[in-house]
Amino acid sequence: MSAYKIPITTAFIFFPLIAFVFTLPFLIYQYRKYGSIPFLRSTIFYSFILYLLCTYFLVILPLPSIEEVKMLTTPTTQLTPFNFIKDLLNISFNWKELSSYINLIQSPPFYIAAFNVLLTLPFGFYLRYYFECKWYKALIFGFLLSLFFELTQLTGLYGIYPRPYRLFDVDDLILNTLGTMIGYLITPLIAIILPTRKELDEKSFEKGKKVTFFRRALSYLIDFFFLVVMFIVMSILLHTTALTRYIPIITLLLYYLVIPIITNGKTLGKMILRLQVVAEENSKFQRVKIGARYLLSYILFYYQFILINLLEQIKTNNDILEIINASIIIILKVYFWLNILSILYNLAKKQKKFLYERLTKTKIISTIEYEREEKLTSKEEKEEKEKKNVRVKKDKEKL
């Protein structure tokens, strides 16, 4: 068993971070689907990735040198099924003596077989509890996982080594698959202390109905990324025209005014995180209020420095125009700091109503609930239609 100490130690030191990197796409998907990152669900999936990484490296580590592998003359395959049972029967055993049990447990045939069963036992649990697989799917996936491990060994780690440095053993396929099915069967005993998959989904959807500060901030960062991309595109298209100096403000107007009005309150960031700006009261001025909100928030608040920079570059010989220009700059700066105070006040009071939202009487909502209700309604209508078709078919058969 000492051969397994190195890979186990390595796994627990380095793999948590690697598993987190592999879990990131899942977390993004969760935010997209539920509008939140449920802690328990994410922890379960993270532990699944970590388990697979640890299991894989337990199979391939420790890695010998290529020179050592070249000198090996040991068999590369063992294709006799249930050969481990023959090895176990060769061990002297007296069921009346305690020492016999100890000797059995310490014998290589026993602990190697037990290790192969325990190796994939958690896999069966994950398949049944989290992925809700049927037993036959768990059987297939357990076999395929074991086959992947054995082929990894048979190919000498995909051709890195000149020959296999570990034995391809058909008994490993049997024992790993058995371990998966045992894990599948005992899942109800373990899952009794955990919420069901349906409960996880319901909690996730419930949490996704709320529009948190983090969700809004993440939406803003996504929008900023797309804004930069659009700015680059606009710079390429308009760099030789008279509009070059106005590219920043044109980009802002297109992204934060034209797109939200067309999409009825959504930017690309809000679409991804399933958010939408709506008027507090339904009215025919819905799109006007949405446009005013984006104008007061993103263009005049978040990016007011761009406007100020453009205004400061305007030079005229007209004193009245200079006064108007200077007044607009002062108003923009005062408006900016009023918004900052509004945000600080809302954070302190744990409220979400900012100044530009109060002025335009708009709010951000999560579309998770509405989209889900539409899907459920569509599903119910489909089921009802199928039932009706069955009834019509039966009636025709009677006739």
C-alpha positions in Angstrom: 0.0 0.0 0.0 3.0 2.3 0.3 2.9 2.8 -3.4 -0.4 4.6 -3.1 0.8 7.1 -0.5 2.6 9.3 -3.0 -0.4 9.7 -5.4 -2.8 10.2 -2.5 -0.6 12.9 -0.9 -0.1 14.6 -4.3 -3.9 14.5 -5.0 -4.8 16.2 -1.8 -2.2 18.9 -2.1 -2.6 20.0 -5.8 -6.0 18.8 -7.0 -8.4 21.1 -5.0 -7.3 24.0 -7.1 -7.3 22.0 -10.4 -10.8 20.8 -9.5 -12.0 24.3 -9.0 -10.7 25.3 -12.5 -12.7 22.5 -14.0 -15.7 23.4 -11.9 -15.8 27.1 -13.2 -17.7 26.3 -16.4 -20.3 24.4 -14.3 -20.6 27.5 -11.9 -21.2 29.8 -14.9 -23.8 27.3 -16.3 -25.5 27.3 -12.8 -25.7 31.1 -12.8 -27.2 31.0 -16.2 -29.7 28.3 -15.4 -30.7 29.3 -11.9 -29.6 32.9 -11.5 -27.5 31.9 -8.5 -24.6 29.7 -7.5 -26.1 27.3 -5.0 -23.5 26.4 -2.4 -24.5 22.8 -1.8 -25.0 21.9 -5.4 -21.7 23.5 -6.4 -19.9 21.7 -3.5 -21.3 18.4 -4.6 -20.2 18.9 -8.2 -16.8 20.2 -7.1 -16.4 17.1 -5.0 -17.3 14.9 -8.0 -14.6 16.6 -10.1 -12.1 16.3 -7.3 -13.0 12.6 -6.9 -12.5 11.9 -10.6 -9.1 13.6 -10.6 -7.9 11.8 -7.5 -9.1 8.4 -8.9 -7.4 9.0 -12.2 -4.1 9.8 -10.6 -4.4 6.9 -8.2 -4.5 4.7 -11.4 -1.5 6.2 -13.2 0.8 7.2 -10.3 3.6 6.7 -9.3 5.1 7.3 -12.7 8.3 5.3 -13.4 11.1 6.5 -15.6 11.1 5.6 -19.3 14.3 3.7 -18.9 12.8 1.6 -16.1 9.8 0.7 -18.3 12.0 -0.3 -21.2 13.6 -2.9 -19.0 10.3 -4.4 -17.8 9.6 -8.0 -18.8 6.4 -8.5 -16.8 3.1 -9.5 -18.5 1.0 -6.6 -19.8 -2.4 -8.2 -19.7 -4.4 -10.5 -17.5 -7.5 -11.7 -19.4 -8.8 -14.5 -17.2 -12.0 -13.4 -15.5 -12.4 -13.8 -11.8 -8.7 -14.7 -11.4 -8.7 -12.8 -8.1 -11.1 -15.4 -6.6 -8.6 -18.1 -7.3 -5.9 -16.1 -5.6 -8.1 -15.6 -2.6 -8.9 -19.3 -2.3 -5.2 -20.0 -2.2 -4.9 -18.1 1.1 -5.0 -20.4 4.1 -8.0 -19.5 6.2 -9.7 -20.8 9.3 -13.0 -19.0 10.0 -12.7 -19.9 13.7 -9.4 -18.0 14.2 -9.2 -14.2 14.4 -5.6 -14.3 13.0 -6.9 -15.8 9.8 -9.1 -12.7 9.2 -6.2 -10.4 9.8 -4.0 -12.4 7.4 -6.8 -12.3 4.8 -7.1 -8.5 5.1 -3.4 -8.0 4.9 -2.9 -10.3 1.9 -2.4 -8.6 -1.5 -5.2 -10.4 -3.4 -7.7 -9.2 -0.8 -6.7 -5.6 -0.4 -6.1 -5.1 -4.1 -9.6 -6.4 -4.9 -11.1 -4.3 -2.1 -9.3 -1.2 -3.3 -10.7 -1.7 -6.8 -14.2 -2.0 -5.5 -13.8 1.1 -3.2 -12.2 3.1 -6.0 -15.5 3.4 -7.9 -18.0 3.1 -5.1 -18.4 7.0 -4.9 -18.9 7.1 -8.7 -22.1 5.0 -8.3 -23.3 7.4 -5.5 -22.8 10.5 -7.7 -24.5 8.8 -10.7 -27.6 8.0 -8.7 -27.9 10.9 -6.3 -26.8 13.9 -8.4 -27.2 12.7 -12.0 -30.2 10.6 -11.3 -29.1 7.8 -13.6 -31.0 4.5 -14.0 -29.3 1.4 -12.7 -28.4 0.2 -16.2 -26.8 3.5 -17.1 -24.8 3.4 -13.9 -23.6 -0.1 -14.9 -22.6 1.1 -18.4 -20.8 4.3 -17.1 -19.1 2.3 -14.3 -17.7 -0.2 -16.9 -16.7 2.6 -19.3 -14.8 4.5 -16.5 -13.0 1.3 -15.6 -12.2 0.6 -19.3 -10.8 4.1 -19.6 -8.5 3.5 -16.7 -7.4 0.1 -18.1 -6.8 1.4 -21.6 -4.8 4.3 -20.1 -2.5 1.6 -18.5 -2.5 -0.6 -21.6 -1.4 2.2 -23.9 1.5 3.2 -21.7 -0.2 6.4 -20.7 -1.2 7.1 -24.3 2.1 6.3 -25.9 4.3 8.3 -23.5 5.9 5.0 -22.4 7.2 2.3 -24.9 5.1 -0.3 -23.2 2.5 -0.6 -20.3 4.1 -0.1 -16.9 0.9 -1.5 -15.2 -1.1 -4.6 -15.9 -4.3 -4.5 -17.9 -6.5 -6.7 -15.7 -9.9 -7.9 -16.7 -10.7 -8.4 -13.0 -10.2 -4.7 -12.5 -13.0 -4.1 -15.0 -15.2 -6.5 -13.0 -14.4 -5.1 -9.6 -14.6 -1.4 -10.6 -18.0 -2.0 -12.2 -19.1 -3.9 -9.1 -17.9 -1.0 -6.9 -20.0 1.4 -9.0 -23.1 -0.7 -8.6 -22.6 -1.1 -4.8 -22.3 2.6 -4.5 -25.5 3.0 -6.6 -27.3 0.5 -4.3 -26.3 2.1 -1.0 -27.0 5.7 -2.2 -30.4 5.8 -0.3 -28.6 5.1 3.0 -26.2 8.0 2.4 -28.6 10.4 0.7 -31.0 10.3 3.6 -29.1 13.1 5.2 -28.9 15.2 2.0 -31.7 17.1 0.2 -33.1 15.4 -2.9 -32.2 16.6 -6.4 -35.6 18.1 -6.7 -35.2 20.1 -3.5 -31.8 21.3 -4.7 -33.5 22.6 -7.9 -36.3 24.3 -6.0 -33.9 26.1 -3.7 -31.7 27.1 -6.6 -34.7 28.6 -8.5 -36.0 30.3 -5.4 -32.6 31.9 -4.8 -32.4 32.8 -8.5 -35.5 35.0 -8.2 -33.6 37.5 -6.2 -31.4 40.1 -7.9 -28.3 40.4 -5.7 -25.6 43.0 -5.8 -23.1 40.4 -6.9 -25.3 39.4 -9.8 -25.7 43.0 -10.9 -22.0 43.6 -10.6 -21.2 40.5 -12.7 -23.7 41.6 -15.3 -21.9 45.0 -15.4 -18.5 43.2 -15.9 -19.8 41.1 -18.7 -21.3 44.2 -20.4 -18.0 46.0 -20.0 -16.3 43.2 -21.9 -18.7 43.3 -24.7 -18.5 47.1 -24.7 -14.7 46.9 -25.2 -15.2 44.5 -28.1 -17.8 46.8 -29.7 -15.5 49.8 -29.2 -12.7 47.9 -31.0 -15.0 47.1 -33.9 -16.3 50.7 -34.1 -12.7 52.0 -34.1 -11.9 49.8 -37.0 -15.0 50.8 -39.0 -14.8 54.6 -38.3 -11.1 55.3 -37.9 -10.9 57.1 -41.2 -14.1 59.2 -40.9 -14.9 62.5 -39.2 -16.6 60.6 -36.4 -13.3 59.2 -35.0 -13.3 61.5 -31.9 -16.9 60.5 -31.2 -16.4 56.7 -31.3 -16.6 56.3 -27.5 -19.9 58.1 -27.1 -21.3 56.4 -30.3 -20.4 53.0 -28.8 -22.0 53.9 -25.5 -25.2 55.0 -27.1 -25.4 51.9 -29.3 -24.7 49.5 -26.5 -26.5 51.1 -23.6 -29.3 52.9 -25.3 -30.2 51.3 -28.7 -29.8 47.6 -27.7 -31.7 47.9 -24.4 -34.6 49.7 -26.1 -34.7 47.1 -28.9 -34.5 44.1 -26.5 -37.0 45.8 -24.0 -34.5 46.3 -21.2 -31.7 43.8 -21.7 -28.0 44.2 -22.5 -25.9 41.2 -23.4 -24.7 40.9 -19.8 -28.3 40.9 -18.5 -29.3 38.3 -21.2 -26.6 35.9 -20.0 -27.5 36.3 -16.4 -31.2 36.4 -17.2 -31.9 39.9 -15.9 -34.1 42.6 -17.3 -34.9 46.3 -16.6 -38.6 47.0 -16.4 -40.8 50.0 -15.5 -42.3 49.7 -12.0 -45.8 50.3 -13.5 -46.8 48.9 -16.9 -47.3 51.8 -19.3 -46.9 52.8 -22.9 -43.8 54.7 -21.9 -42.0 51.5 -20.8 -39.3 51.7 -23.4 -38.9 55.5 -22.8 -38.3 54.8 -19.1 -35.9 52.0 -19.9 -33.9 54.3 -22.2 -33.9 57.1 -19.6 -32.6 54.6 -17.0 -29.7 53.4 -19.1 -28.9 57.0 -20.1 -28.8 58.2 -16.4 -27.0 55.1 -15.2 -24.4 53.8 -17.6 -23.9 56.8 -19.9 -24.2 59.7 -17.5 -23.0 57.9 -14.3 -20.6 55.1 -15.1 -19.0 56.6 -18.1 -19.5 60.3 -17.4 -15.7 60.9 -17.6 -15.9 60.2 -21.4 -18.6 62.8 -21.8 -16.7 65.3 -19.6 -13.5 64.7 -21.7 -15.4 65.4 -24.9 -17.0 68.5 -23.5 -13.7 69.8 -22.3 -12.2 69.5 -25.8 -15.0 71.7 -27.2 -13.6 75.2 -27.6 -15.8 78.1 -28.8 -15.5 81.9 -29.0 -19.0 82.3 -27.6 -19.1 83.1 -23.9 -22.6 81.8 -23.5 -21.7 78.4 -25.0 -18.7 78.2 -22.8 -20.8 78.9 -19.7 -23.3 76.2 -20.8 -20.5 73.8 -21.5 -19.0 74.4 -18.1 -22.4 74.1 -16.4 -23.0 70.7 -18.0 -19.7 69.5 -16.7 -20.5 70.7 -13.2 -23.9 69.0 -13.4 -22.4 65.7 -14.5 -19.9 65.8 -11.6 -22.6 66.6 -9.0 -24.8 63.9 -10.5 -21.9 61.4 -10.3 -21.3 62.1 -6.6 -25.0 62.0 -5.8 -25.1 58.5 -7.2 -22.0 57.4 -5.2 -23.8 58.6 -2.0 -26.9 56.8 -3.1 -25.0 53.6 -3.6 -23.3 53.9 -0.2 -26.5 54.6 1.5 -28.2 51.6 -0.1 -25.4 49.3 0.8 -25.5 50.5 4.4 -29.3 50.1 4.6 -29.2 46.9 2.5 -31.5 48.4 -0.1 -31.3 48.1 -3.8 -33.0 51.3 -5.0 -30.4 53.6 -6.5 -30.8 57.3 -7.5 -31.2 56.7 -11.3 -33.8 54.0 -10.5 -35.9 56.3 -8.4 -35.7 59.1 -11.0 -36.9 56.8 -13.8 -39.1 54.5 -11.7 -37.5 51.4 -13.1 -36.1 48.2 -11.5 -34.1 45.1 -12.4 -35.9 41.8 -12.2 -34.8 38.2 -12.6 -36.4 36.5 -15.6 -35.7 33.0 -14.1 -39.2 32.7 -12.6 -41.1 33.9 -15.7 -39.1 31.8 -18.1 -39.5 28.7 -15.9 -43.2 29.3 -15.7 -43.4 29.5 -19.5 -41.5 26.3 -19.8 -43.7 24.5 -17.3 -46.8 25.8 -19.0 -45.5 24.8 -22.4 -44.7 21.3 -21.0 -48.2 21.0 -19.5 -49.8 22.1 -22.8 -47.7 19.5 -24.6 -48.7 16.7 -22.2 -52.3 17.7 -22.5 -52.1 17.7 -26.3 -50.5 14.2 -26.2 -53.3 12.9 -23.9 -55.9 14.4 -26.3 -54.2 12.7 -29.3 -54.3 9.4 -27.4 -58.0 9.8 -26.6 -58.8 10.7 -30.3 -56.8 7.6 -31.5 -58.8 5.4 -29.1 -62.1 6.8 -30.2 -61.1 6.2 -33.9 -60.2 2.6 -33.0 -63.6 2.0 -31.4 -65.3 3.3 -34.5 
